Amino acid sequence: MPRAMAMDMLNPIQPASMDRAEIKRDFGDKLCFWGSIDEHYSLPFGSPEEIRREVKERLTTMGKKGGLILAPTHHVQLDSPWRTSSPCSRPSPKRRMRS
């Protein structure tokens, strides 16, 4: 028998115009957050190291105690090179999903 899941989620998280730590503090116990990786600057123009830092910052602020689906804010733009998108898809060996 199929099972359904309901979730209250905020998408998108616009990193250029939204304070991620404030959103997590104010709504982190009520909402799941989806997105938060900047596809307007970081993915098309940032270095792989800048993307890794952004991913780490999102995991430590918005991902603290769960509730984050880490992804680009919208879809990855056509002008985004794979070299900057790929650090988003490589999990850190020190991080594990919560069960």
C-alpha positions in Angstrom: 0.0 0.0 0.0 1.5 3.4 -0.9 2.3 5.8 1.9 2.0 9.5 1.8 4.2 12.1 3.5 3.2 15.7 4.2 5.9 18.3 4.7 5.9 22.1 5.1 8.7 23.5 3.0 10.1 26.8 2.0 11.4 27.0 -1.5 13.3 28.9 -2.9 15.9 30.1 -0.4 17.4 33.1 -2.2 20.9 33.5 -0.8 21.5 37.0 -2.2 18.4 38.4 -0.5 17.5 36.2 2.4 19.4 35.8 5.7 19.7 32.0 6.0 20.7 31.9 9.7 17.7 34.2 10.6 15.3 32.0 8.6 16.6 28.8 10.3 16.4 30.5 13.7 12.8 31.8 13.2 11.3 28.9 11.2 13.7 25.9 11.5 11.4 24.1 13.9 8.4 24.5 11.6 9.7 24.2 8.1 12.0 22.2 5.9 14.2 24.3 3.6 14.9 23.4 0.0 17.6 25.1 -2.0 20.0 27.8 -0.9 22.9 27.3 -3.3 23.3 30.5 -5.3 22.8 29.8 -9.0 23.1 33.4 -10.1 26.7 34.0 -9.0 28.3 31.0 -7.3 27.5 28.2 -9.7 28.2 30.0 -13.0 31.1 32.2 -11.8 32.5 30.7 -8.5 35.4 28.4 -8.2 35.0 24.8 -6.9 36.5 25.9 -3.6 34.0 28.8 -3.3 31.2 26.3 -3.9 32.6 23.9 -1.3 32.7 26.8 1.2 29.1 27.7 0.4 27.9 24.1 0.8 29.7 23.9 4.1 28.2 27.2 5.3 24.7 26.0 4.4 25.2 22.7 6.2 26.4 24.4 9.3 23.7 27.1 9.4 20.6 25.8 7.6 21.3 22.1 8.0 22.0 22.1 11.7 19.6 19.6 13.3 18.2 18.6 9.9 15.5 20.2 7.8 17.6 21.1 4.8 17.4 19.7 1.3 20.6 21.1 -0.1 20.2 22.1 -3.7 20.6 25.1 -6.1 18.0 27.7 -5.4 16.2 26.9 -8.7 17.6 24.8 -11.5 21.2 24.9 -12.5 21.6 27.4 -15.3 23.0 26.5 -18.7 26.0 28.8 -18.2 27.1 26.9 -15.1 30.1 24.8 -15.7 30.2 21.3 -14.3 33.4 22.0 -12.4 31.4 24.3 -10.1 28.3 22.2 -9.9 30.1 19.0 -9.0 31.2 20.0 -5.5 27.5 20.2 -4.6 27.0 16.6 -5.5 30.0 15.2 -3.5 29.1 14.6 0.1 31.7 15.2 2.7 33.0 12.0 4.2 32.6 13.6 7.6 28.8 14.2 7.1 26.1 11.6 7.3 22.4 11.8 6.7 20.4 11.5 9.9 18.1 8.6 10.1 
